[in-house]
Structure formats: C-alpha cells, structure tokens
C-alpha cells in the first residue's frame, strides 16, 4: 500500500514490494532446504537431515513474518501537524503512541554502517524511539522532508 497523504497527515505502511520480494526469496530457500532434507534422508545422512530440518523451520518462520508484514494494512507511522504516531503491537492489539512535536527532540535519520540500514531516531519525554526504515514504504530523504514540513508547518 502506498503512503497516504492528506494536508493534515501522512500514513506510512510496510512496503509490499520489499516484503513480498524478501518473502519469495526466503520461500525459495525453504524449498531448497526441504529438497536437501529429502535427499539426505534418502542417503541416510542423519546430521545433514537434522540441520536441514532446523534451517527449514527457521526459514519458514521468516516467510511467515514476511507474509504478515506484506498483508498488514495498518500504517506503521503517522506523521501529522500534531506529531509522530508509532504503531505498537501488544498481544495482537495494535495501538498508536502519539509523540507531540513539543515533546520530540533530536529527530534524525541515521544509517548504520554495520547493517547498511536507515533508522528514524528521536527522543521524547518517556525515552527514545528507534524505527527501522527498511521494511517501510518511504525513502529516508522523503521521510526527512516530511518531518521538517510537519514540524515547522511548511506545505507538504
């Protein structure tokens, strides 16, 4: 689902294309591991069979979580004139935590050289937030512009 922008807020969702591509690649890896398991079971290679089963379970879990992200229709971030709302999932119930602009400090987008991924970082009255941008449907530069526009009341 694309980002939805109105004059008062912008909703940012999980990226369907990024997550679907990742899900397909992990699905292929799972299929290869299943074939590896079958071949090693036929050849009675117990150690290799056990490794293949463990790896299959792990990759299947990854595929499941990618599927959940791909089909998730709930915005993960909502940026508005009021501030930043962050979706939180607690026991299957999604709620939004609103951090208002007056309580937000030091918002910045950083890139980790270790993981080569971008994060939105900001401080607020209750602590700090660190939101990984890779699974979301927005580029770091575009998010930075949105943050400036909404915080300082510029036209989006």
C-alpha positions as CSV (number, residue, x, y, z in Angstrom):
1,X,0.0,0.0,0.0
2,X,1.4,3.4,-0.9
3,X,1.8,6.2,1.6
4,X,-1.4,8.1,2.0
5,X,-1.0,11.9,2.4
6,X,-3.6,14.4,3.2
7,X,-3.0,18.0,4.2
8,X,-3.1,17.1,7.9
9,X,-1.2,13.7,8.0
10,X,0.9,11.2,6.1
11,X,0.4,7.4,6.8
12,X,3.4,5.2,6.2
13,X,2.9,1.5,5.7
14,X,5.0,-1.6,5.4
15,X,6.4,-1.8,1.8
16,X,4.5,-4.5,0.0
17,X,7.1,-4.9,-2.8
18,X,10.1,-5.1,-0.4
19,X,8.5,-7.6,1.9
20,X,7.0,-9.7,-1.0
21,X,10.4,-10.0,-2.7
22,X,12.0,-11.0,0.6
23,X,9.2,-13.5,1.3
24,X,9.7,-15.1,-2.2
25,X,13.5,-15.4,-1.8
26,X,13.1,-16.9,1.7
27,X,10.4,-19.2,0.3
28,X,12.8,-20.5,-2.4
29,X,15.4,-21.1,0.3
30,X,12.8,-23.1,2.3
31,X,12.1,-25.2,-0.8
32,X,15.8,-25.9,-1.4
33,X,16.2,-26.9,2.3
34,X,13.2,-29.3,2.0
35,X,14.8,-30.9,-1.0
36,X,18.1,-31.1,0.9
37,X,16.3,-32.8,3.7
38,X,14.6,-35.4,1.4
39,X,17.9,-36.2,-0.3
40,X,19.9,-36.5,2.9
41,X,17.1,-38.7,4.4
42,X,17.2,-41.0,1.4
43,X,21.0,-41.2,1.7
44,X,20.7,-41.7,5.5
45,X,22.8,-38.7,6.4
46,X,21.3,-38.0,9.8
47,X,23.4,-35.0,10.7
48,X,22.6,-33.2,7.4
49,X,18.9,-34.1,7.7
50,X,18.8,-32.6,11.2
51,X,20.5,-29.4,10.0
52,X,18.1,-29.2,7.0
53,X,15.0,-29.6,9.3
54,X,16.2,-26.9,11.7
55,X,17.1,-24.5,8.8
56,X,13.7,-25.2,7.2
57,X,11.8,-24.3,10.4
58,X,13.8,-21.1,10.7
59,X,13.3,-20.0,7.1
60,X,9.6,-21.0,7.3
61,X,9.2,-18.6,10.3
62,X,10.9,-15.8,8.3
63,X,8.5,-16.5,5.4
64,X,5.5,-16.3,7.9
65,X,6.6,-13.0,9.4
66,X,7.3,-11.5,5.9
67,X,3.8,-12.6,4.9
68,X,2.3,-10.9,7.9
69,X,4.2,-7.7,7.0
70,X,3.2,-7.9,3.4
71,X,-0.5,-8.3,4.2
72,X,-0.5,-5.8,7.1
73,X,-2.9,-2.9,6.2
74,X,-2.2,-0.8,9.3
75,X,0.1,2.2,9.0
76,X,3.3,1.9,11.0
77,X,3.9,5.6,11.2
78,X,1.5,8.6,11.0
79,X,3.2,12.0,10.8
80,X,1.0,15.0,11.2
81,X,0.8,18.6,12.5
82,X,0.4,17.1,16.0
83,X,3.5,14.9,15.9
84,X,4.5,11.3,15.2
85,X,2.3,8.3,15.9
86,X,4.0,5.0,16.1
87,X,2.1,1.7,15.7
88,X,2.8,-0.8,18.6
89,X,1.5,-4.3,18.6
90,X,0.7,-5.7,22.1
91,X,-0.7,-9.2,22.1
92,X,-2.3,-8.8,18.7
93,X,-3.8,-5.4,19.5
94,X,-2.4,-2.5,17.5
95,X,-2.3,0.9,19.2
96,X,-0.7,4.1,18.2
97,X,1.5,6.1,20.6
98,X,1.4,9.8,19.8
99,X,4.5,11.8,20.4
100,X,3.7,15.5,20.0
101,X,6.2,17.9,18.4
102,X,6.8,19.8,21.6
103,X,8.0,16.6,23.4
104,X,10.0,15.3,20.4
105,X,13.7,16.2,20.3
106,X,16.7,15.4,18.2
107,X,14.7,13.6,15.4
108,X,17.2,12.4,12.8
109,X,17.6,9.7,10.3
110,X,20.8,7.7,10.6
111,X,22.4,5.0,8.6
112,X,24.1,2.1,10.3
113,X,27.3,1.1,8.6
114,X,27.1,-2.4,10.1
115,X,23.7,-3.3,8.7
116,X,23.6,-0.7,5.9
117,X,20.0,0.3,7.0
118,X,18.4,3.6,8.0
119,X,16.6,4.3,11.2
120,X,14.5,7.2,12.4
121,X,15.7,8.2,15.9
122,X,14.1,10.7,18.3
123,X,13.9,11.4,22.0
124,X,10.7,12.2,23.9
125,X,9.5,12.6,27.4
126,X,9.3,8.9,28.1
127,X,12.6,7.9,26.4
128,X,13.9,7.2,22.9
129,X,12.5,5.7,19.7
130,X,14.4,3.9,17.0
131,X,12.4,2.9,14.0
132,X,14.0,0.8,11.2
133,X,13.0,2.2,7.8
134,X,13.9,-0.7,5.6
135,X,10.6,-2.5,5.7
136,X,8.6,0.7,5.3
137,X,7.4,2.3,2.1
138,X,9.3,5.5,2.3
139,X,12.8,6.6,1.4
140,X,14.9,8.2,4.1
141,X,15.2,11.5,2.2
142,X,11.4,11.7,1.7
143,X,10.8,11.0,5.4
144,X,13.3,13.7,6.4
145,X,11.3,16.2,4.2
146,X,8.1,15.2,5.8
147,X,9.4,15.6,9.3
148,X,10.6,19.1,8.5
149,X,7.4,20.0,6.7
150,X,5.1,18.9,9.5
151,X,7.3,20.1,12.4
152,X,7.8,23.6,11.0
153,X,4.4,23.9,9.3
154,X,5.7,24.1,5.7
155,X,3.4,23.0,2.9
156,X,3.7,19.3,2.2
